[in-house]
Structures are given as structure tokens and as C-alpha cells.
């Protein structure tokens, strides 16, 4: 009897939920259907996620957005759909989404509670996290210090690792989630290192190569993408992951119908297994952990 009551209540909730969802004004989809255009924002120098190309944009995030465009085109029954690739900069990218200048930010960004006050997000598209990048000729003591797993207790302040890191200069891209984490970690453990904000990954790596900073913190994929063939040998990206973050595509808040279309496109891609090919083009063949990541983030129909 209790099970029947629960089922009836659950069914009522579902029915009311469907009614509520259908009443939401699908502002983005309405405009796309009327105009025949969809606007994808991207960072032009954020390889391997997005870069500028002759066709507009390319990279991992651009490939995901192309699948979204196909899904929206089919959902709306359009004979054709034009993608307008809109270059944005890191300082205003989320504001461009919030204000409706772009429909999707195709350069994946780390999902945080603070950012969700400004924008909505798709299902996760990439497992990210901050790592340390050093020059290839960095002292072995520095590598060991950054590979050491610190205790959460204040005693780590006096450890050999803390002494090694004292008075070092540490670069990080302004506006990324790595910046407040790094500042907080240095303060908590009283390391005495100096944080040096930089505008982008390329600048950070250039300053590291020139000896202007001792360490550069950032996402491994983004750091590797900012390296060119001539200088890649000058750097080493350490294996230790300092933060674990979910990256996703930013959307305007309040438009659940459009978000559903985006998530449907991504979940279809994940479920088909073709996400492995898309991922491999930018990052190499996915390992078991990455494959599991996509399985866990596939929404069933």
C-alpha cells in the first residue's frame, strides 16, 4: 500500500514537472529557429579546447559544439543552420554568455558554485585539474617538493617541501579557478612563495621559459596545448593533480529547453562511443579513467 501511494505521488510530481517544463519560454531555440543562426563563443587561443581556424574555430570544445548544432538543427526541423563563431576573451567570456551575446561558450570552463550564480552549465565534458609545470632543467629538489603530498596539518609549514618552495615565484592565469586555490594554499601553509598572475597560458609558459617565474600552475591539457613543437622540450608537466575539477560548456541561465538540447547532444555523443574519437583528436586516446568519466556523465533517455 505504501508503495502504491509513493508511486502515485511520484507520478503526480512527474506530470506537474512536465507541465512546468513545457511552460518555460525557450528563448534561445525560438530565436535560432527564426534566424537560422546559432552563436558559439570561443577563446581563440585556448588550444586544445578552442582555437581560431579558417572555418571559424577548431579544437575539442568546437567539435562538441558542432554536435550541439546538429542536435538543435534536428530538434527544430531546420533544413540548414548557420553557426556564427564569436571570439571572446577570458575576462568577459562568462559575461557574454550571461548577457546573451553568445548562446554557448564552447571553450570548456571549470564549474564552480560562484560561476553558477552567473551562468548555467551543460553536463561535464572534461575532467580537469591544476598541475605544476616546470622548466626541464629545474632543480630535482623543486620537482620533489611539488610531487610531495602535503599533510593537511600546519606541521607541513616546516617540511623540506615548504622550505624549497619558499621565495619562489609561481605563475597562474588570472581569472582561472587555479588562482584562488593557489593563493589560498600558499597562505594556509605559509610557504612564502609569490603569486604572479599572467593573462594566458602562452604568457605563463614564456615567463617560465625565460626564468621570470619558477613554477607555472594550470590545467595539463591547456598547458600542453599552449606549447609549440620548438619549446615543448623545455618544459615538464608533473603528474600530481592539485585540484580536481569538472569542465563544462557555459549557457545562459533560465533556458532549460535549450540546456536540454545541449545535454541531449552531448549524452548522445557519449553513449555512441564516438566521444573517444573526438577526445583523441585533441588529447590522444582516452584511458580507462577518462572513458569512465564519460560513462558516468551520460544522461539516459
N, C-alpha and C positions, 0 to 999 in steps of 0.2 A: 504493500500500500504506500509506504513511504517512497519507494522507487517511482511509482506512478505519479505521485504528487510532484516529485522532483522533475520528472520528465515533462509534465505539463507546464511547470514553471519555466523550465529551460526553453521549451518550445515557444512559450509566450514571449520570452526575452528575445529569442531569435527573430520572431516575426516583427516585434516592435523595432528591433535593431535594423532589420531590412528596410522597414518603412522610414526610419530616421535617415539611413544612408541615402535612400533614393531622393530625399528631400534636399540634400546638400547640393548647392549650385556648383556644377562642375565648370568653374570659370575658365580654367586652362583649356580643357577639352573643347568647350564651346568656341573659344577664340581660335584654337588650332583648326577646328572643323570649318569655321567661317573663312579663315585666312588661307588655309592650306600651308601654313608655315609653323614650325616649332623652333624655339630658340634655345640653343645649348650653349651655356657659358663654359669657358675652359681657360686654364692658365697656360699661356703659350710656351713657357719654359719650365715645365714640370714633368720632364721625362723620368720614368717611362709611363707615367699616368696620362699626361696630355702634352702634346707639342703642336706648334703650328705646322701646317702642311699645305701643299698646293690645293688640295681638295677642301681645306678648312682646318681640320685637326686630325691628329692620329695618336695612337697610344692605347693603353689598356682602358682608361676611362672613356675615351672616344669610341672604342669598339662596343663598350657596354651601352652607350647612348644610341649608337646606331641600331642596336637590337630594340631599344625602347621605341625609337622612331618607327620601326617595322610593326611593333605591337600596337602603337597608337593608330597608325595608318589602318591596320586591320580592324581594330575596335570601332573606328569611326566610319569604316566603309569608304575610305578615300581612294580615288584612282591614283593619286600621287600626293606626296607630302615633301615639302622642301625643308631641309634642315638649314637654319641660319646659325653658323658658328660664330659666337660672340666672344672675343678675347676679353678677359677681365684680369685684374691684378689681385694679389693676395690680400692686400689691405681692405679691399671693398667687395670681394667676391661674395661673401655671405649677405652683405647688404644688397647687392644686385639681385640675389635670389629673393630676399625679403621684400624688396620693392617691386618685384615682378619684371625686372629688366630682362632676366633670363628665366626660362622655365625649369631648367635643371642645371646644376653645377656638375659638369662631367668629370672634373678633377676630384677624385675622392678626398674627403676630409675626415678627420677624427671626430667621432660622435661624442659630444660631452653634454652634460645637463645644461650648462650655461648656453651652449650654442643652440640647444633645442628650445630656448626661450625665443630665439630669433627665426629659426628655420625648422622644417621637418626633415626627416631622413628616410631614405629607402632602406630595404633590408641590407645588411652588411655586404660589402663587395670585396673587402681585402683585410687580411689580418696584419695589422701594423704594430709598430713599437719602436721606441728610440734605442739606438745603439751608438757606440763611440767609434769615431773614425780617427785614425792616427796617421802620421807620416810613416812610410815604410822603414825609415831609419830612426824611429822613436826609440828611446831607451827601453830595454826589456823591463826595467822596474816600473815604467809607466804602463806598459801592457799588463803586467801582473796586477798592478793596483786596480785597473779598470776591469779586470777579469774576476777579481775577488768579490765574493758575495758578502756585503757588509752586514753586520749584526744590526738589528733594529734598536739595540740599546745604545745609550750615549758612549759606552766604552769604545765604540768604533772611532770616536773622535781622536783617540790616541794611537790608533793602529798604524802599522807601517804604510798601509794604503793611504790613509789620511795625510801622513807626513809627506808622501811622494807627491800627492796632488796639491799640496799647499803652494800658493803663489803661482799656480798655473793659470793660463787664460783659456777659457772654454767658449767656443763659438756655438751659437744656436740661431735658427731662423726666427725672426720676430713674428709674433702672432701665431706660432705653432703651439701645440699642447706641450711640446718638449720644453719650451721656455719657462713657464711657471713651475713645471716639475723640477727642472734643473736648479732654478733659483731657490726653490724650497729645500731641495736635497742639500745644497751647499750650506744653507743657513742652518738646517737641522743638525747636520753632522759637523758644523763648524770647521769646514775644510780650509777655508781661506782662499779659495780659488776665485778668479774674477770672470764674470759672465760678460761675453762680448756679443751683443745682438748683431745679426747680419741680415740683409734684405732677402737673400735667397740662397739656395744650396750651392750654386756655382761660385758665388762670392765667398761663402764659407770655406769651400774647398780650396779656392785660390789663396785665401788668407792662411789656411793651414799649410799649404804647399810652400808659401813664402816665409813661413815661420812667424807670422804675426799672431797666430794663436797656437796653442799646444794640442788642443783636442777639439773636435767638432762633433756635436750631438745631432742626430736626426734619424729619420726612417731609413732603413737599409736600402730599400728599393729606390727611394728618391735620391739618396746619396750616390748609389751606383749609376743611376740614370744621368746624374749631373757630371759624371766623369767621362772624359773622352779617351780614345784609344792611346793617345800620346802620353797622358798623365796618369792613367789608371794604375800603372806600376808604382806610382809614388805614394799610394795610399793602401791602408789595410783597414777593413771594417771588422771590428771584434764581434765574436759570436754572442756575447752576453746581451740579453734583452733587458733594458732597464724599465721600460713601460710596455704594457700590452694593451693595444687599442683596436677598436673596431672602426674601420673606414667605410664610409657610405656616400651616396650621392645626395646632395642637399636639394630640397624642394621648398616651395612656399608653403607656409603653414595654412591649415584650414581647408585645403582642397583634397579631400580624401578620395574622390573618384580618380583624380589624376595620379595620386600616390598609389592607388590600387593598380592602375595600368602599368606604372613603373615596376612595382613589385611583381606583377604577373609576368612581365617581360623577363625580369632577372631570374625568377623562380623557374620559368620555362627553360631558360638557358642552362641553369644549374642542373635541372632534372634530366635534360637531354644528354648531359655529359660533355657537351661541346664547350663548356666553360674551360675545360682543360686545355683545349687548343687556343682559346682566346688568351688565357693566362700565360701559356707557354711562349707566345709571340713576344711578350714583354719581359717575362721573368725566368723563362726556362721551364722545363717540365715540372709540374707541381708534385710535391712529395705527399706522403700519406697524411701529414698534418693539415696541409692545405686542402686536399681532397675532402677530408673530414669536415673542415671548416665550411665548405660549400654544401655538403650534405646536411649539416645542422642548420644552415640558413636558407634551405629550400622550403618555401611555403607550399603545402599541398593544396590541390584544387578543392 
